[in-house]
Amino acid sequence: MSGDGEHAPEAPGDVDLDKPSTARIYDWYLGGTNNYAVDRHFGEQADRQFPLIKPLAMSNRQWLGRVVRAALAEGITQFLDLGSGVPTVGNVHEIAPGARVVYVDYEPVAVAHSELILERQEAGDRAGIVRADFRDPDYVLDHETTREVLDFSKPICVLMVSVLHFVGGADNVPGIIRRYRWRLAPGSWLAASHITTDDAPAEGAAQISALAESYRDTQNPAWLRDKAEFTSWFDGFELVEPGIVHLTDWRPDSPEVLFPDLEPESVRPFYWSGVGRVG
Ligand SMILES: C[S@@+](CC[C@H](N)C(=O)[O-])C[C@H]1O[C@@H](n2cnc3c(N)ncnc32)[C@H](O)[C@@H]1O
């Protein structure tokens, strides 16, 4: 299910209330309220199909936080968050209050909510949101908001967190990544996380595969990839320690007790993660 020969659909035009959207479903997984009945209905079904989905979404969100803090520790103070979603918890500009941040999403509710948050928090000229399909790197990188907020002569951390499984094989993921990399200064980072079943127990693998099938009926069909394919996307980057690992193994910083009844190990096999540095 790698999506070879398949394109993800075009960017949504307006708010679509007939089909669930991954931005709003993910918001529901995280306990947010920026979702509609159609998204909640899908989310409830997903939760029954694969009961680890909510903790998995939360552990992905926590990984994003660890990456942002690690980038700051390396002196990177600029972030380009591609497929930033509905910012329910732990947004980059909140984790990194002094940083410059551009959010990019193509889902209208995600964009509207980001605009509201940035306005309310008076993020000013140090953070902005671009409504765009990140499969068009030139549009994103040349957008006036991107140019105003980010300084491309200095390192930028590009975040592709839990978004590439919504990009089809025919959309050419390595080509998209390359076109971002070409425009980045040395020392920049690319951070990505992606759903997988490689090391999953049979029951979990079957459940998440069935869930990926269900996403075919949403605005955002999803594809699973294996470690070899995910790793190949970092060609041309130096891998940052600890390399390509399950995201719970990427620089864990504290025991995260979010779901007290859950074995922390249970979510481990379902995501690959990695950070590459531009040399
Ligand atoms: C599962 S959410 C992930 C949100 C956030 N990156 C995180 O990990 O917490 C996926 C987001 O990617 C967005 N997305 C998917 N494909 C996209 C594309 N081609 N261009 C822009 N946004 C996209 C969706 O609208 C959604 O908000």
The ligand as an ORCA input file, in Angstrom:
! r2SCAN-3c Opt
* xyz 0 1
  C      -2.737     14.303     10.518
  S      -2.681     16.043     10.310
  C      -1.050     16.401     10.975
  C      -0.954     17.750     11.624
  C       0.410     18.092     12.216
  N       1.447     18.092     11.197
  C       0.802     17.118     13.301
  O       1.505     16.146     13.030
  O       0.386     17.292     14.451
  C      -2.360     16.177      8.548
  C      -2.499     17.615      8.044
  O      -1.861     17.713      6.760
  C      -2.691     18.490      5.907
  N      -2.352     18.115      4.527
  C      -2.385     16.884      3.962
  N      -1.956     16.932      2.687
  C      -1.643     18.231      2.449
  C      -1.140     18.918      1.308
  N      -0.875     18.264      0.186
  N      -0.915     20.252      1.408
  C      -1.197     20.919      2.565
  N      -1.671     20.322      3.680
  C      -1.891     18.994      3.616
  C      -4.109     18.152      6.321
  O      -5.033     19.144      5.919
  C      -3.937     18.046      7.833
  O      -4.154     19.286      8.450
*
